[in-house]
Amino acid sequence: MDDPCRVRLELSFGTAEQARRAARALEPDNEGFVRTTLRGRRLLAEAEARSIPAILHTLDDYLACLAVVSRVDPDKGPGGE
């Protein structure tokens, strides 16, 4: 595959503060793999990889970490207030 695989997730939170806290909690796992941008109460996550299996692995890891963040502090999870 010549072109990299790209994925963009847009997650909506109850408040901008919740989005910011979730982004901070996910930051250590994202470095070098996922770029995160905050826009109000939305968290935008962008990832790129050389193959479909690689991008799926990155997304699986990211979403697993997000699930843990949501369970530890439900206010940090998407959609919640």
Number of C-alpha atoms within 10 A of each C-alpha: 7 6 8 12 16 13 15 14 13 15 15 19 22 16 17 16 14 25 28 19 16 21 21 12 16 18 13 9 12 19 10 9 16 20 14 19 15 15 12 14 18 21 22 18 20 16 19 19 17 13 15 14 11 13 19 14 13 19 21 12 14 18 13 12 16 19 16 15 20 16 12 11 13 15 20 26 23 23 16 14 11
